[in-house]
Amino acid sequence: MALKTNGTLWSCGDNTYGQLGDGTNTNRSLLTQIGTDTDWAFVSISFNQSIALKVNGTIWSWGRNNYGQLGDGTNISRNVPIQIGNQNDWQYVTTGGGFYLAIKANGTLWAWGRNFQGQLGDGTTINRNFPVQIGSGSDWQYVSAGAFHTLALKANGTLWAWGDNNYYGQLGGGYPNDQYSSIQIGTQTNWRSISAGGVHTAVINNSDSLMVCGWNQRGELGNGTNTGNGPGGDSEWGLNPVSCIPLAKAIFNKQEIFTLFPNPTNSFVNIQNPNNSAIDKVTVIDLTGKVVFSTINCNGKINIQNLQSGIYVLQIEFDRKIYYQKLIKQ
């Protein structure tokens, strides 16, 4: 799947279940445009299904639907994008192994699809063919789905996990069993980046320490061994005295790409600055290449209320380097 800067959506490859979204089940060896819409903002693909957000905050899915992962209330596969519900306040979505999780603009977390290991986090192992809210919290900031487990960050910097955990301890909390509801991992409030792999996990805190746990038979953890949190590894059933294994040389350069939140937004956007220093200059550019406005000595918060709805590029000048990020104005 691919997005162009003009908001069009393209796909190629296997199309057995209609996951390319072109209205057929024909495999494609060349990129093919999906419909004629020019308002696609984000797209993600997992196994045999695809999901995308539009600029207006609606969410769309297509492809295989054997677990209800398309979220349309059925188990019927689709070869064209169909809207999930009628809400227009979706902000972010992540794809797992036959399931999805999404965050709304109000900070609530929703999930649907396959749930055999409790990866949806609704306290059950029942598959869901429509989005169900996970808990009652409205402070979810980011979520990442693995093959059968889920990680999430809250706005207060706490780390949470649920789903598959047997054998490899990929949830990172030293728990021996699958978890069907969200559990907090440790007590730290300084987590800032998370990634759920197939059956392993990686997280970074505000001190740039990288922590890993889970399956490591092919060196996924990057700790110089093939030893992980599983039988024959560091501990049986993931029962480890610490939640994750720290890498010995996890000192990361802070020249990483800035992130924007909320994005999409209709008012203000915050630019996440890795080391909390003032940004030299921010320039907002529309898709024709025209500079809309710029500001110097930015404190990390930009007012875009006067912009028309659409897709923009933020050119961020910091420490004599230039970074680019896509911004969506609702």
C-alpha positions in Angstrom: 0.0 0.0 0.0 1.2 3.5 -0.7 0.0 7.1 -0.4 0.9 9.9 -2.8 1.3 13.5 -1.7 -1.9 14.3 -3.6 -3.9 12.1 -1.3 -4.4 9.2 -3.7 -4.1 5.6 -2.6 -2.2 2.8 -4.5 -1.5 -0.9 -4.0 0.1 -4.0 -5.5 0.8 -7.6 -4.7 -1.3 -10.5 -3.5 -5.1 -9.9 -3.8 -6.6 -13.3 -2.9 -9.0 -11.7 -0.4 -9.4 -8.3 -2.1 -6.8 -6.7 0.2 -5.6 -4.4 -2.6 -9.0 -2.7 -2.6 -9.4 -2.3 -6.4 -12.7 -4.1 -6.6 -11.1 -7.4 -7.9 -9.3 -10.4 -6.5 -6.6 -10.2 -9.2 -3.0 -10.1 -8.1 -1.2 -6.9 -9.3 2.5 -6.6 -10.1 2.2 -2.8 -10.8 0.9 -0.1 -8.4 -2.8 0.3 -9.1 -4.9 3.3 -7.9 -7.6 2.5 -5.4 -10.7 4.4 -6.5 -10.4 8.1 -7.3 -10.5 9.7 -3.8 -7.8 12.2 -3.0 -8.3 12.5 0.7 -6.5 9.5 2.1 -4.3 10.4 5.1 -2.9 7.1 6.5 -2.8 3.5 5.4 -1.6 0.2 7.0 -1.7 -3.4 5.9 -1.5 -6.7 7.9 -1.5 -10.1 6.4 -4.6 -10.2 4.2 -6.4 -7.0 5.1 -5.9 -3.2 4.9 -7.1 -0.2 6.8 -6.9 3.5 6.1 -7.8 6.9 7.6 -9.1 9.8 5.6 -8.4 13.5 6.1 -12.0 13.9 7.5 -11.3 11.4 10.4 -13.3 8.5 8.9 -11.8 5.0 8.9 -12.0 2.5 6.1 -11.0 -1.2 5.7 -11.0 -4.0 3.1 -9.6 -7.5 2.5 -10.1 -10.7 4.5 -12.7 -10.7 7.2 -12.7 -14.2 8.8 -12.3 -12.8 12.3 -14.4 -9.7 11.8 -11.2 -7.6 11.4 -12.8 -5.2 8.9 -15.0 -4.0 11.7 -18.2 -3.7 9.6 -20.3 -6.0 11.8 -19.9 -9.0 9.4 -17.4 -11.7 8.5 -17.6 -11.0 4.8 -14.4 -10.2 2.9 -14.4 -7.0 0.9 -12.4 -6.0 -2.2 -13.2 -2.3 -2.0 -12.8 0.1 1.0 -15.8 0.2 3.2 -16.3 2.7 6.0 -16.3 1.4 9.6 -19.3 3.0 11.4 -20.1 6.7 10.7 -17.7 8.4 13.2 -15.3 11.0 11.9 -13.1 11.4 15.0 -10.5 8.6 14.4 -7.0 9.7 14.9 -4.7 6.6 14.7 -4.9 2.9 13.9 -2.5 0.0 14.1 -2.7 -3.5 12.6 -2.0 -6.8 14.3 -2.4 -10.4 13.3 -6.1 -10.3 12.2 -7.1 -7.5 14.6 -7.0 -3.7 14.7 -6.7 -1.1 17.5 -7.5 2.6 17.0 -7.4 5.8 19.1 -10.0 8.5 18.7 -9.4 12.2 19.0 -10.9 12.1 22.6 -8.2 9.7 23.7 -10.4 6.6 23.9 -9.1 3.2 22.7 -11.0 0.8 20.5 -10.4 -2.7 19.1 -11.9 -5.3 16.9 -11.1 -8.6 15.0 -9.3 -11.7 16.2 -9.2 -12.2 20.0 -8.1 -15.7 20.7 -5.3 -14.6 23.1 -7.1 -11.6 24.5 -5.2 -9.2 22.2 -8.2 -6.8 22.0 -8.0 -6.1 25.7 -11.7 -6.2 26.4 -11.4 -8.9 29.1 -12.6 -11.8 26.8 -11.3 -14.1 24.1 -14.3 -13.4 21.9 -13.7 -12.1 18.3 -15.4 -8.8 17.6 -16.6 -7.8 14.1 -17.2 -4.1 15.1 -15.1 -1.7 17.2 -15.5 -2.1 21.0 -14.1 0.4 23.5 -11.3 -0.9 25.7 -11.9 0.3 29.2 -13.2 3.7 30.0 -10.0 5.7 29.8 -9.6 8.8 27.6 -5.9 9.2 28.1 -4.5 6.7 25.5 -1.7 8.3 23.5 -0.3 5.5 21.3 -0.9 1.9 20.6 1.1 -0.8 18.8 -0.1 -4.3 17.8 2.0 -7.4 17.3 1.0 -10.7 16.0 -1.1 -11.6 19.0 -0.2 -9.0 21.7 -0.7 -5.3 22.2 1.3 -2.5 23.8 0.0 1.0 24.6 1.1 4.3 26.1 -0.9 6.6 28.2 -0.6 10.4 28.3 1.1 10.1 31.7 4.0 8.0 30.2 2.9 4.7 31.7 3.2 1.5 29.7 0.4 -1.1 29.3 0.2 -4.5 27.6 -2.2 -7.4 27.0 -2.7 -10.4 24.8 -0.5 -13.4 24.1 2.3 -14.0 26.6 2.8 -17.7 27.0 6.3 -19.1 26.6 8.1 -15.9 25.5 7.1 -13.2 28.0 6.6 -10.6 25.2 4.3 -8.5 27.5 7.4 -7.7 29.6 5.8 -7.9 33.0 7.0 -11.2 34.2 3.5 -12.7 33.8 3.3 -16.4 32.9 -0.1 -16.3 31.1 -2.0 -14.5 28.4 -3.6 -11.3 29.7 -7.1 -10.5 28.5 -7.2 -6.9 29.9 -4.6 -4.2 30.0 -2.0 -4.5 32.7 0.5 -1.8 33.6 4.2 -2.8 33.0 6.3 -1.6 35.9 5.6 1.7 37.6 7.7 4.0 35.4 6.1 7.1 33.9 8.8 8.0 31.4 8.1 5.7 28.4 7.9 7.5 25.1 8.2 5.0 22.2 6.8 1.4 21.9 6.8 -1.3 19.2 5.2 -4.7 19.3 6.8 -7.3 17.0 5.6 -10.7 16.1 6.3 -12.2 19.6 8.7 -9.7 21.0 8.6 -6.1 22.3 10.8 -3.0 22.2 10.3 0.2 24.2 12.3 3.4 24.8 12.1 5.7 27.7 12.8 9.4 28.0 16.4 8.7 28.9 16.9 6.9 25.6 17.2 3.5 27.2 16.0 0.7 24.9 14.3 -2.2 26.6 13.4 -5.5 24.9 11.7 -8.8 25.8 10.2 -11.8 24.3 11.1 -14.2 21.5 14.8 -14.1 20.5 15.6 -17.3 18.7 16.8 -15.3 15.6 18.3 -12.4 17.5 15.2 -10.2 17.5 16.1 -8.6 20.8 19.5 -7.3 19.6 21.3 -8.2 22.8 24.1 -10.2 21.1 22.5 -13.6 22.0 19.6 -15.8 20.9 18.4 -16.1 24.5 15.0 -14.6 25.3 12.2 -14.8 27.9 11.1 -18.4 27.2 11.6 -22.0 28.1 15.3 -22.8 27.9 16.0 -19.0 28.0 16.3 -16.6 30.9 13.2 -17.8 32.7 10.4 -20.3 32.3 7.1 -18.8 31.1 8.6 -15.3 31.1 8.9 -15.1 34.9 11.8 -12.7 34.9 12.8 -10.5 37.9 12.8 -7.5 35.6 10.2 -6.7 33.0 12.6 -6.5 30.1 16.2 -7.0 29.1 18.2 -3.8 28.8 20.6 -3.5 25.9 24.2 -2.8 27.1 24.7 0.0 24.6 21.3 1.6 24.1 22.5 5.2 23.7 20.5 6.6 20.9 21.3 9.8 19.0 18.5 12.3 19.3 18.6 13.3 15.7 15.3 11.4 15.2 12.4 12.6 13.2 10.0 14.8 15.1 6.4 13.6 15.7 3.2 15.6 15.7 0.2 15.3 17.9 -2.7 15.4 17.6 -2.5 14.6 13.9 -5.0 15.0 12.3 -6.1 18.1 14.1 -8.4 21.2 13.5 -6.8 23.7 15.9 -3.4 23.2 17.5 -0.6 20.8 16.8 2.3 19.9 19.1 5.7 19.1 17.8 7.3 16.5 20.0 10.9 17.6 20.5 13.3 14.9 21.5 15.4 17.1 23.9 12.9 19.8 24.7 14.9 22.6 23.1 13.4 25.5 21.2 12.9 24.8 17.5 14.7 27.3 15.3 12.0 27.6 12.6 8.8 25.9 11.5 7.5 26.4 7.9 4.1 25.1 6.8 3.9 24.2 3.1 0.9 23.1 1.1 0.8 20.4 -1.5 1.5 22.8 -4.3 4.8 23.8 -2.6 3.5 27.2 -1.5 4.7 28.4 1.9 1.6 29.1 4.0 3.3 30.6 7.0 6.4 30.2 9.1 7.5 30.9 12.7 10.9 31.2 14.4 11.9 30.2 17.9 8.9 27.8 18.1 8.0 26.4 21.5 6.6 23.3 19.9 3.0 24.3 19.5 1.5 25.6 16.3 -1.9 27.2 15.7 -3.4 26.0 12.4 -7.0 27.0 13.0 -6.9 29.4 10.0 -5.7 26.7 7.5 -8.0 25.1 5.1 -8.7 21.4 5.6 -6.1 19.2 3.8 -2.6 17.8 3.9 0.4 20.0 4.6 4.2 19.5 5.1 5.9 20.9 8.2 9.6 21.8 7.5 11.2 21.8 10.9 14.6 23.5 11.3 16.5 22.4 14.4 20.2 22.3 15.3 21.2 23.2 11.8 19.3 20.3 10.3 15.9 20.1 8.5 13.2 17.6 9.2 9.9 17.0 7.4 6.6 15.8 8.8 3.1 15.4 7.2 0.3 17.4 8.9 -3.4 16.8 8.4 -5.8 19.7 9.0 -9.3 18.5 9.6 
